[in-house]
């Protein structure tokens, strides 16, 4: 007979990301953040490859990243709206963790499963932050998929990429719930 954990289940049934623009200081200190990273690293990882790593982005690093987004957006010919949308997360960010996908050579574990593991780390970090009482949001955007931005901003190797950037800070307002999937429409029973 299973042993239920009603508090954990209630959290998962009611969890809600907090829009990054509503997050403000204070942010977790290093010890608090290490606890969240520890929770995030307890994710499904077939073959124990650890096909991911963390880059902590503190407040002082946000402005240079915003400037790099501006530079890359202009070089790519994006309009002002696209550039503004790409840089606003760094202009407004107080603390974030970039989850970096680091594919490992493996005959047994396909690259796609390693990508899934990196995505699971993102969700685990987001949920750990929310469970700890912080506001949190998982963002990417066009800059996160731009190879030159990844190399200049985060010194990523050619085989690495950004799986997600998880912003963590104090929530200033509770967002309303949003419509959720219609389970009958997306579930097939065999």
PyMOL commands that place a pseudoatom at each C-alpha (Angstrom):
pseudoatom trace, name=CA, resn=UNK, resi=1, chain=A, elem=C, hetatm=0, pos=[0.000, 0.000, 0.000]
pseudoatom trace, name=CA, resn=UNK, resi=2, chain=A, elem=C, hetatm=0, pos=[1.487, 3.387, -0.948]
pseudoatom trace, name=CA, resn=UNK, resi=3, chain=A, elem=C, hetatm=0, pos=[2.255, 5.970, 1.706]
pseudoatom trace, name=CA, resn=UNK, resi=4, chain=A, elem=C, hetatm=0, pos=[0.803, 9.253, 0.477]
pseudoatom trace, name=CA, resn=UNK, resi=5, chain=A, elem=C, hetatm=0, pos=[2.376, 12.659, 0.973]
pseudoatom trace, name=CA, resn=UNK, resi=6, chain=A, elem=C, hetatm=0, pos=[-0.676, 14.931, 0.788]
pseudoatom trace, name=CA, resn=UNK, resi=7, chain=A, elem=C, hetatm=0, pos=[1.301, 18.152, 1.250]
pseudoatom trace, name=CA, resn=UNK, resi=8, chain=A, elem=C, hetatm=0, pos=[3.601, 17.350, -1.658]
pseudoatom trace, name=CA, resn=UNK, resi=9, chain=A, elem=C, hetatm=0, pos=[0.687, 16.334, -3.857]
pseudoatom trace, name=CA, resn=UNK, resi=10, chain=A, elem=C, hetatm=0, pos=[-1.244, 19.484, -2.944]
pseudoatom trace, name=CA, resn=UNK, resi=11, chain=A, elem=C, hetatm=0, pos=[1.819, 21.575, -3.834]
pseudoatom trace, name=CA, resn=UNK, resi=12, chain=A, elem=C, hetatm=0, pos=[2.104, 19.902, -7.247]
pseudoatom trace, name=CA, resn=UNK, resi=13, chain=A, elem=C, hetatm=0, pos=[-1.618, 20.259, -7.933]
pseudoatom trace, name=CA, resn=UNK, resi=14, chain=A, elem=C, hetatm=0, pos=[-1.572, 23.974, -7.097]
pseudoatom trace, name=CA, resn=UNK, resi=15, chain=A, elem=C, hetatm=0, pos=[1.937, 25.110, -8.093]
pseudoatom trace, name=CA, resn=UNK, resi=16, chain=A, elem=C, hetatm=0, pos=[2.146, 28.238, -10.213]
pseudoatom trace, name=CA, resn=UNK, resi=17, chain=A, elem=C, hetatm=0, pos=[5.209, 29.944, -11.643]
pseudoatom trace, name=CA, resn=UNK, resi=18, chain=A, elem=C, hetatm=0, pos=[5.568, 33.595, -10.720]
pseudoatom trace, name=CA, resn=UNK, resi=19, chain=A, elem=C, hetatm=0, pos=[6.080, 36.001, -13.644]
pseudoatom trace, name=CA, resn=UNK, resi=20, chain=A, elem=C, hetatm=0, pos=[9.695, 37.145, -13.642]
pseudoatom trace, name=CA, resn=UNK, resi=21, chain=A, elem=C, hetatm=0, pos=[8.652, 40.808, -13.815]
pseudoatom trace, name=CA, resn=UNK, resi=22, chain=A, elem=C, hetatm=0, pos=[6.962, 40.428, -10.404]
pseudoatom trace, name=CA, resn=UNK, resi=23, chain=A, elem=C, hetatm=0, pos=[10.116, 39.144, -8.681]
pseudoatom trace, name=CA, resn=UNK, resi=24, chain=A, elem=C, hetatm=0, pos=[12.190, 41.457, -6.509]
pseudoatom trace, name=CA, resn=UNK, resi=25, chain=A, elem=C, hetatm=0, pos=[14.887, 41.427, -3.840]
pseudoatom trace, name=CA, resn=UNK, resi=26, chain=A, elem=C, hetatm=0, pos=[15.673, 39.806, -1.519]
pseudoatom trace, name=CA, resn=UNK, resi=27, chain=A, elem=C, hetatm=0, pos=[16.934, 36.619, -3.141]
pseudoatom trace, name=CA, resn=UNK, resi=28, chain=A, elem=C, hetatm=0, pos=[18.135, 33.345, -1.627]
pseudoatom trace, name=CA, resn=UNK, resi=29, chain=A, elem=C, hetatm=0, pos=[21.562, 33.499, -0.038]
pseudoatom trace, name=CA, resn=UNK, resi=30, chain=A, elem=C, hetatm=0, pos=[24.245, 31.054, -1.113]
pseudoatom trace, name=CA, resn=UNK, resi=31, chain=A, elem=C, hetatm=0, pos=[23.301, 28.372, 1.445]
pseudoatom trace, name=CA, resn=UNK, resi=32, chain=A, elem=C, hetatm=0, pos=[19.614, 28.601, 0.524]
pseudoatom trace, name=CA, resn=UNK, resi=33, chain=A, elem=C, hetatm=0, pos=[20.446, 28.441, -3.182]
pseudoatom trace, name=CA, resn=UNK, resi=34, chain=A, elem=C, hetatm=0, pos=[22.711, 25.420, -2.670]
pseudoatom trace, name=CA, resn=UNK, resi=35, chain=A, elem=C, hetatm=0, pos=[19.782, 23.602, -1.045]
pseudoatom trace, name=CA, resn=UNK, resi=36, chain=A, elem=C, hetatm=0, pos=[17.633, 24.375, -4.109]
pseudoatom trace, name=CA, resn=UNK, resi=37, chain=A, elem=C, hetatm=0, pos=[20.396, 23.204, -6.462]
pseudoatom trace, name=CA, resn=UNK, resi=38, chain=A, elem=C, hetatm=0, pos=[20.739, 20.011, -4.418]
pseudoatom trace, name=CA, resn=UNK, resi=39, chain=A, elem=C, hetatm=0, pos=[17.028, 19.363, -4.857]
pseudoatom trace, name=CA, resn=UNK, resi=40, chain=A, elem=C, hetatm=0, pos=[17.244, 20.120, -8.586]
pseudoatom trace, name=CA, resn=UNK, resi=41, chain=A, elem=C, hetatm=0, pos=[20.125, 17.683, -9.054]
pseudoatom trace, name=CA, resn=UNK, resi=42, chain=A, elem=C, hetatm=0, pos=[17.946, 14.835, -7.687]
pseudoatom trace, name=CA, resn=UNK, resi=43, chain=A, elem=C, hetatm=0, pos=[16.317, 14.458, -11.066]
pseudoatom trace, name=CA, resn=UNK, resi=44, chain=A, elem=C, hetatm=0, pos=[15.939, 11.460, -13.360]
pseudoatom trace, name=CA, resn=UNK, resi=45, chain=A, elem=C, hetatm=0, pos=[19.356, 10.903, -14.924]
pseudoatom trace, name=CA, resn=UNK, resi=46, chain=A, elem=C, hetatm=0, pos=[19.644, 7.619, -16.790]
pseudoatom trace, name=CA, resn=UNK, resi=47, chain=A, elem=C, hetatm=0, pos=[23.150, 6.244, -16.509]
pseudoatom trace, name=CA, resn=UNK, resi=48, chain=A, elem=C, hetatm=0, pos=[24.156, 8.864, -13.918]
pseudoatom trace, name=CA, resn=UNK, resi=49, chain=A, elem=C, hetatm=0, pos=[25.686, 10.968, -16.700]
pseudoatom trace, name=CA, resn=UNK, resi=50, chain=A, elem=C, hetatm=0, pos=[24.836, 14.353, -15.147]
pseudoatom trace, name=CA, resn=UNK, resi=51, chain=A, elem=C, hetatm=0, pos=[24.254, 15.874, -18.599]
pseudoatom trace, name=CA, resn=UNK, resi=52, chain=A, elem=C, hetatm=0, pos=[23.785, 19.326, -17.102]
pseudoatom trace, name=CA, resn=UNK, resi=53, chain=A, elem=C, hetatm=0, pos=[25.465, 21.903, -14.907]
pseudoatom trace, name=CA, resn=UNK, resi=54, chain=A, elem=C, hetatm=0, pos=[24.546, 25.199, -13.239]
pseudoatom trace, name=CA, resn=UNK, resi=55, chain=A, elem=C, hetatm=0, pos=[25.670, 28.787, -13.796]
pseudoatom trace, name=CA, resn=UNK, resi=56, chain=A, elem=C, hetatm=0, pos=[24.464, 31.147, -11.062]
pseudoatom trace, name=CA, resn=UNK, resi=57, chain=A, elem=C, hetatm=0, pos=[23.731, 34.632, -12.403]
pseudoatom trace, name=CA, resn=UNK, resi=58, chain=A, elem=C, hetatm=0, pos=[23.945, 37.193, -9.621]
pseudoatom trace, name=CA, resn=UNK, resi=59, chain=A, elem=C, hetatm=0, pos=[22.612, 40.761, -9.863]
pseudoatom trace, name=CA, resn=UNK, resi=60, chain=A, elem=C, hetatm=0, pos=[25.950, 42.265, -10.968]
pseudoatom trace, name=CA, resn=UNK, resi=61, chain=A, elem=C, hetatm=0, pos=[26.089, 39.906, -13.967]
pseudoatom trace, name=CA, resn=UNK, resi=62, chain=A, elem=C, hetatm=0, pos=[22.608, 40.854, -15.233]
pseudoatom trace, name=CA, resn=UNK, resi=63, chain=A, elem=C, hetatm=0, pos=[23.532, 44.223, -16.820]
pseudoatom trace, name=CA, resn=UNK, resi=64, chain=A, elem=C, hetatm=0, pos=[26.382, 42.829, -18.960]
pseudoatom trace, name=CA, resn=UNK, resi=65, chain=A, elem=C, hetatm=0, pos=[24.075, 40.031, -20.156]
pseudoatom trace, name=CA, resn=UNK, resi=66, chain=A, elem=C, hetatm=0, pos=[21.358, 42.585, -21.021]
pseudoatom trace, name=CA, resn=UNK, resi=67, chain=A, elem=C, hetatm=0, pos=[23.930, 44.603, -22.979]
pseudoatom trace, name=CA, resn=UNK, resi=68, chain=A, elem=C, hetatm=0, pos=[25.024, 41.456, -24.819]
pseudoatom trace, name=CA, resn=UNK, resi=69, chain=A, elem=C, hetatm=0, pos=[21.411, 40.703, -25.728]
pseudoatom trace, name=CA, resn=UNK, resi=70, chain=A, elem=C, hetatm=0, pos=[21.163, 44.229, -27.141]
pseudoatom trace, name=CA, resn=UNK, resi=71, chain=A, elem=C, hetatm=0, pos=[24.359, 43.762, -29.165]
pseudoatom trace, name=CA, resn=UNK, resi=72, chain=A, elem=C, hetatm=0, pos=[23.346, 40.344, -30.499]
pseudoatom trace, name=CA, resn=UNK, resi=73, chain=A, elem=C, hetatm=0, pos=[19.819, 41.480, -31.330]
pseudoatom trace, name=CA, resn=UNK, resi=74, chain=A, elem=C, hetatm=0, pos=[21.149, 44.392, -33.352]
pseudoatom trace, name=CA, resn=UNK, resi=75, chain=A, elem=C, hetatm=0, pos=[23.673, 42.141, -35.130]
pseudoatom trace, name=CA, resn=UNK, resi=76, chain=A, elem=C, hetatm=0, pos=[20.875, 39.686, -35.978]
pseudoatom trace, name=CA, resn=UNK, resi=77, chain=A, elem=C, hetatm=0, pos=[18.669, 42.479, -37.325]
pseudoatom trace, name=CA, resn=UNK, resi=78, chain=A, elem=C, hetatm=0, pos=[15.919, 42.145, -34.720]
pseudoatom trace, name=CA, resn=UNK, resi=79, chain=A, elem=C, hetatm=0, pos=[13.518, 45.027, -34.236]
pseudoatom trace, name=CA, resn=UNK, resi=80, chain=A, elem=C, hetatm=0, pos=[13.412, 47.094, -31.038]
pseudoatom trace, name=CA, resn=UNK, resi=81, chain=A, elem=C, hetatm=0, pos=[10.492, 45.086, -29.627]
pseudoatom trace, name=CA, resn=UNK, resi=82, chain=A, elem=C, hetatm=0, pos=[12.261, 41.744, -30.078]
pseudoatom trace, name=CA, resn=UNK, resi=83, chain=A, elem=C, hetatm=0, pos=[15.444, 43.128, -28.532]
pseudoatom trace, name=CA, resn=UNK, resi=84, chain=A, elem=C, hetatm=0, pos=[13.568, 44.663, -25.595]
pseudoatom trace, name=CA, resn=UNK, resi=85, chain=A, elem=C, hetatm=0, pos=[11.741, 41.374, -24.995]
pseudoatom trace, name=CA, resn=UNK, resi=86, chain=A, elem=C, hetatm=0, pos=[15.041, 39.489, -25.097]
pseudoatom trace, name=CA, resn=UNK, resi=87, chain=A, elem=C, hetatm=0, pos=[16.850, 41.728, -22.648]
pseudoatom trace, name=CA, resn=UNK, resi=88, chain=A, elem=C, hetatm=0, pos=[14.112, 42.570, -20.134]
pseudoatom trace, name=CA, resn=UNK, resi=89, chain=A, elem=C, hetatm=0, pos=[14.648, 39.391, -18.118]
pseudoatom trace, name=CA, resn=UNK, resi=90, chain=A, elem=C, hetatm=0, pos=[18.246, 40.470, -17.492]
pseudoatom trace, name=CA, resn=UNK, resi=91, chain=A, elem=C, hetatm=0, pos=[17.350, 44.137, -16.964]
pseudoatom trace, name=CA, resn=UNK, resi=92, chain=A, elem=C, hetatm=0, pos=[14.871, 43.161, -14.250]
pseudoatom trace, name=CA, resn=UNK, resi=93, chain=A, elem=C, hetatm=0, pos=[16.549, 40.014, -12.877]
pseudoatom trace, name=CA, resn=UNK, resi=94, chain=A, elem=C, hetatm=0, pos=[17.958, 39.796, -9.360]
pseudoatom trace, name=CA, resn=UNK, resi=95, chain=A, elem=C, hetatm=0, pos=[19.159, 36.178, -9.290]
pseudoatom trace, name=CA, resn=UNK, resi=96, chain=A, elem=C, hetatm=0, pos=[18.905, 33.356, -11.782]
pseudoatom trace, name=CA, resn=UNK, resi=97, chain=A, elem=C, hetatm=0, pos=[20.379, 29.958, -12.465]
pseudoatom trace, name=CA, resn=UNK, resi=98, chain=A, elem=C, hetatm=0, pos=[21.156, 28.945, -16.019]
pseudoatom trace, name=CA, resn=UNK, resi=99, chain=A, elem=C, hetatm=0, pos=[20.756, 25.200, -16.403]
pseudoatom trace, name=CA, resn=UNK, resi=100, chain=A, elem=C, hetatm=0, pos=[23.263, 24.155, -19.026]
pseudoatom trace, name=CA, resn=UNK, resi=101, chain=A, elem=C, hetatm=0, pos=[22.733, 20.981, -21.012]
pseudoatom trace, name=CA, resn=UNK, resi=102, chain=A, elem=C, hetatm=0, pos=[26.038, 19.114, -21.291]
pseudoatom trace, name=CA, resn=UNK, resi=103, chain=A, elem=C, hetatm=0, pos=[25.525, 16.049, -23.510]
pseudoatom trace, name=CA, resn=UNK, resi=104, chain=A, elem=C, hetatm=0, pos=[27.779, 13.137, -22.562]
pseudoatom trace, name=CA, resn=UNK, resi=105, chain=A, elem=C, hetatm=0, pos=[28.980, 10.486, -25.002]
pseudoatom trace, name=CA, resn=UNK, resi=106, chain=A, elem=C, hetatm=0, pos=[27.064, 7.292, -24.320]
pseudoatom trace, name=CA, resn=UNK, resi=107, chain=A, elem=C, hetatm=0, pos=[26.208, 4.179, -26.277]
pseudoatom trace, name=CA, resn=UNK, resi=108, chain=A, elem=C, hetatm=0, pos=[23.447, 3.367, -23.789]
pseudoatom trace, name=CA, resn=UNK, resi=109, chain=A, elem=C, hetatm=0, pos=[21.765, 6.729, -23.139]
pseudoatom trace, name=CA, resn=UNK, resi=110, chain=A, elem=C, hetatm=0, pos=[20.471, 8.577, -26.224]
pseudoatom trace, name=CA, resn=UNK, resi=111, chain=A, elem=C, hetatm=0, pos=[21.165, 12.317, -26.484]
pseudoatom trace, name=CA, resn=UNK, resi=112, chain=A, elem=C, hetatm=0, pos=[17.434, 13.017, -26.389]
pseudoatom trace, name=CA, resn=UNK, resi=113, chain=A, elem=C, hetatm=0, pos=[17.107, 11.374, -22.960]
pseudoatom trace, name=CA, resn=UNK, resi=114, chain=A, elem=C, hetatm=0, pos=[19.932, 13.602, -21.753]
pseudoatom trace, name=CA, resn=UNK, resi=115, chain=A, elem=C, hetatm=0, pos=[18.001, 16.634, -23.046]
pseudoatom trace, name=CA, resn=UNK, resi=116, chain=A, elem=C, hetatm=0, pos=[14.946, 15.444, -21.137]
pseudoatom trace, name=CA, resn=UNK, resi=117, chain=A, elem=C, hetatm=0, pos=[17.077, 15.148, -17.993]
pseudoatom trace, name=CA, resn=UNK, resi=118, chain=A, elem=C, hetatm=0, pos=[18.266, 18.758, -18.364]
pseudoatom trace, name=CA, resn=UNK, resi=119, chain=A, elem=C, hetatm=0, pos=[14.636, 19.851, -18.738]
pseudoatom trace, name=CA, resn=UNK, resi=120, chain=A, elem=C, hetatm=0, pos=[13.733, 17.872, -15.632]
pseudoatom trace, name=CA, resn=UNK, resi=121, chain=A, elem=C, hetatm=0, pos=[16.465, 19.738, -13.730]
pseudoatom trace, name=CA, resn=UNK, resi=122, chain=A, elem=C, hetatm=0, pos=[14.882, 23.033, -14.793]
pseudoatom trace, name=CA, resn=UNK, resi=123, chain=A, elem=C, hetatm=0, pos=[11.459, 21.986, -13.518]
pseudoatom trace, name=CA, resn=UNK, resi=124, chain=A, elem=C, hetatm=0, pos=[12.919, 20.521, -10.328]
pseudoatom trace, name=CA, resn=UNK, resi=125, chain=A, elem=C, hetatm=0, pos=[14.770, 23.766, -9.589]
pseudoatom trace, name=CA, resn=UNK, resi=126, chain=A, elem=C, hetatm=0, pos=[11.647, 25.811, -10.309]
pseudoatom trace, name=CA, resn=UNK, resi=127, chain=A, elem=C, hetatm=0, pos=[9.531, 23.621, -8.037]
pseudoatom trace, name=CA, resn=UNK, resi=128, chain=A, elem=C, hetatm=0, pos=[12.169, 23.560, -5.285]
pseudoatom trace, name=CA, resn=UNK, resi=129, chain=A, elem=C, hetatm=0, pos=[12.283, 27.367, -5.287]
pseudoatom trace, name=CA, resn=UNK, resi=130, chain=A, elem=C, hetatm=0, pos=[8.482, 27.603, -5.145]
pseudoatom trace, name=CA, resn=UNK, resi=131, chain=A, elem=C, hetatm=0, pos=[8.284, 24.969, -2.396]
pseudoatom trace, name=CA, resn=UNK, resi=132, chain=A, elem=C, hetatm=0, pos=[10.851, 26.943, -0.382]
pseudoatom trace, name=CA, resn=UNK, resi=133, chain=A, elem=C, hetatm=0, pos=[8.597, 30.007, -0.585]
pseudoatom trace, name=CA, resn=UNK, resi=134, chain=A, elem=C, hetatm=0, pos=[10.415, 31.950, -3.283]
pseudoatom trace, name=CA, resn=UNK, resi=135, chain=A, elem=C, hetatm=0, pos=[8.912, 33.277, -6.459]
pseudoatom trace, name=CA, resn=UNK, resi=136, chain=A, elem=C, hetatm=0, pos=[10.402, 31.573, -9.511]
pseudoatom trace, name=CA, resn=UNK, resi=137, chain=A, elem=C, hetatm=0, pos=[10.066, 31.524, -13.273]
pseudoatom trace, name=CA, resn=UNK, resi=138, chain=A, elem=C, hetatm=0, pos=[11.664, 29.441, -16.058]
pseudoatom trace, name=CA, resn=UNK, resi=139, chain=A, elem=C, hetatm=0, pos=[12.576, 31.597, -19.046]
pseudoatom trace, name=CA, resn=UNK, resi=140, chain=A, elem=C, hetatm=0, pos=[14.578, 31.231, -22.220]
pseudoatom trace, name=CA, resn=UNK, resi=141, chain=A, elem=C, hetatm=0, pos=[13.883, 33.507, -25.211]
pseudoatom trace, name=CA, resn=UNK, resi=142, chain=A, elem=C, hetatm=0, pos=[15.718, 33.993, -28.473]
pseudoatom trace, name=CA, resn=UNK, resi=143, chain=A, elem=C, hetatm=0, pos=[19.025, 34.984, -26.861]
pseudoatom trace, name=CA, resn=UNK, resi=144, chain=A, elem=C, hetatm=0, pos=[19.188, 31.688, -24.968]
pseudoatom trace, name=CA, resn=UNK, resi=145, chain=A, elem=C, hetatm=0, pos=[19.242, 29.868, -28.302]
pseudoatom trace, name=CA, resn=UNK, resi=146, chain=A, elem=C, hetatm=0, pos=[21.817, 32.130, -29.959]
pseudoatom trace, name=CA, resn=UNK, resi=147, chain=A, elem=C, hetatm=0, pos=[25.179, 30.332, -30.104]
pseudoatom trace, name=CA, resn=UNK, resi=148, chain=A, elem=C, hetatm=0, pos=[27.236, 33.525, -29.899]
pseudoatom trace, name=CA, resn=UNK, resi=149, chain=A, elem=C, hetatm=0, pos=[25.261, 34.752, -26.879]
pseudoatom trace, name=CA, resn=UNK, resi=150, chain=A, elem=C, hetatm=0, pos=[25.846, 31.390, -25.180]
pseudoatom trace, name=CA, resn=UNK, resi=151, chain=A, elem=C, hetatm=0, pos=[29.584, 31.576, -25.876]
pseudoatom trace, name=CA, resn=UNK, resi=152, chain=A, elem=C, hetatm=0, pos=[30.135, 35.241, -24.990]
pseudoatom trace, name=CA, resn=UNK, resi=153, chain=A, elem=C, hetatm=0, pos=[27.717, 35.426, -22.065]
pseudoatom trace, name=CA, resn=UNK, resi=154, chain=A, elem=C, hetatm=0, pos=[28.320, 32.065, -20.443]
pseudoatom trace, name=CA, resn=UNK, resi=155, chain=A, elem=C, hetatm=0, pos=[31.526, 30.704, -22.019]
pseudoatom trace, name=CA, resn=UNK, resi=156, chain=A, elem=C, hetatm=0, pos=[29.673, 27.583, -23.178]
pseudoatom trace, name=CA, resn=UNK, resi=157, chain=A, elem=C, hetatm=0, pos=[31.483, 24.955, -25.182]
pseudoatom trace, name=CA, resn=UNK, resi=158, chain=A, elem=C, hetatm=0, pos=[30.236, 24.156, -28.696]
pseudoatom trace, name=CA, resn=UNK, resi=159, chain=A, elem=C, hetatm=0, pos=[28.398, 21.028, -27.487]
pseudoatom trace, name=CA, resn=UNK, resi=160, chain=A, elem=C, hetatm=0, pos=[26.659, 22.800, -24.577]
pseudoatom trace, name=CA, resn=UNK, resi=161, chain=A, elem=C, hetatm=0, pos=[23.450, 24.829, -24.631]
pseudoatom trace, name=CA, resn=UNK, resi=162, chain=A, elem=C, hetatm=0, pos=[21.067, 26.627, -22.299]
pseudoatom trace, name=CA, resn=UNK, resi=163, chain=A, elem=C, hetatm=0, pos=[18.192, 24.383, -21.242]
pseudoatom trace, name=CA, resn=UNK, resi=164, chain=A, elem=C, hetatm=0, pos=[16.547, 27.137, -19.218]
pseudoatom trace, name=CA, resn=UNK, resi=165, chain=A, elem=C, hetatm=0, pos=[17.155, 30.118, -16.999]
pseudoatom trace, name=CA, resn=UNK, resi=166, chain=A, elem=C, hetatm=0, pos=[15.364, 29.918, -13.670]
pseudoatom trace, name=CA, resn=UNK, resi=167, chain=A, elem=C, hetatm=0, pos=[14.786, 33.291, -11.997]
pseudoatom trace, name=CA, resn=UNK, resi=168, chain=A, elem=C, hetatm=0, pos=[14.430, 33.108, -8.218]
pseudoatom trace, name=CA, resn=UNK, resi=169, chain=A, elem=C, hetatm=0, pos=[13.554, 35.999, -5.914]
pseudoatom trace, name=CA, resn=UNK, resi=170, chain=A, elem=C, hetatm=0, pos=[10.790, 37.333, -3.693]
pseudoatom trace, name=CA, resn=UNK, resi=171, chain=A, elem=C, hetatm=0, pos=[7.367, 37.446, -5.259]
pseudoatom trace, name=CA, resn=UNK, resi=172, chain=A, elem=C, hetatm=0, pos=[5.687, 40.830, -5.044]
pseudoatom trace, name=CA, resn=UNK, resi=173, chain=A, elem=C, hetatm=0, pos=[2.219, 39.731, -6.134]
pseudoatom trace, name=CA, resn=UNK, resi=174, chain=A, elem=C, hetatm=0, pos=[0.390, 36.444, -6.465]
pseudoatom trace, name=CA, resn=UNK, resi=175, chain=A, elem=C, hetatm=0, pos=[-0.564, 35.784, -10.082]
pseudoatom trace, name=CA, resn=UNK, resi=176, chain=A, elem=C, hetatm=0, pos=[-4.045, 34.525, -10.835]
pseudoatom trace, name=CA, resn=UNK, resi=177, chain=A, elem=C, hetatm=0, pos=[-4.325, 30.918, -11.842]
pseudoatom trace, name=CA, resn=UNK, resi=178, chain=A, elem=C, hetatm=0, pos=[-4.466, 30.293, -15.552]
pseudoatom trace, name=CA, resn=UNK, resi=179, chain=A, elem=C, hetatm=0, pos=[-6.470, 27.806, -17.593]
pseudoatom trace, name=CA, resn=UNK, resi=180, chain=A, elem=C, hetatm=0, pos=[-5.105, 24.289, -17.312]
pseudoatom trace, name=CA, resn=UNK, resi=181, chain=A, elem=C, hetatm=0, pos=[-5.148, 21.499, -19.904]
pseudoatom trace, name=CA, resn=UNK, resi=182, chain=A, elem=C, hetatm=0, pos=[-8.344, 19.576, -20.544]
pseudoatom trace, name=CA, resn=UNK, resi=183, chain=A, elem=C, hetatm=0, pos=[-7.180, 16.134, -19.422]
pseudoatom trace, name=CA, resn=UNK, resi=184, chain=A, elem=C, hetatm=0, pos=[-9.966, 14.342, -21.287]
pseudoatom trace, name=CA, resn=UNK, resi=185, chain=A, elem=C, hetatm=0, pos=[-8.754, 15.937, -24.531]
pseudoatom trace, name=CA, resn=UNK, resi=186, chain=A, elem=C, hetatm=0, pos=[-5.104, 14.972, -24.047]
pseudoatom trace, name=CA, resn=UNK, resi=187, chain=A, elem=C, hetatm=0, pos=[-5.353, 11.564, -22.375]
pseudoatom trace, name=CA, resn=UNK, resi=188, chain=A, elem=C, hetatm=0, pos=[-5.659, 8.219, -24.126]
pseudoatom trace, name=CA, resn=UNK, resi=189, chain=A, elem=C, hetatm=0, pos=[-6.322, 5.042, -22.162]
pseudoatom trace, name=CA, resn=UNK, resi=190, chain=A, elem=C, hetatm=0, pos=[-5.012, 1.767, -23.644]
for i in range(1, 190): cmd.bond("trace and resi %d" % i, "trace and resi %d" % (i + 1))
show_as sticks, trace
zoom trace
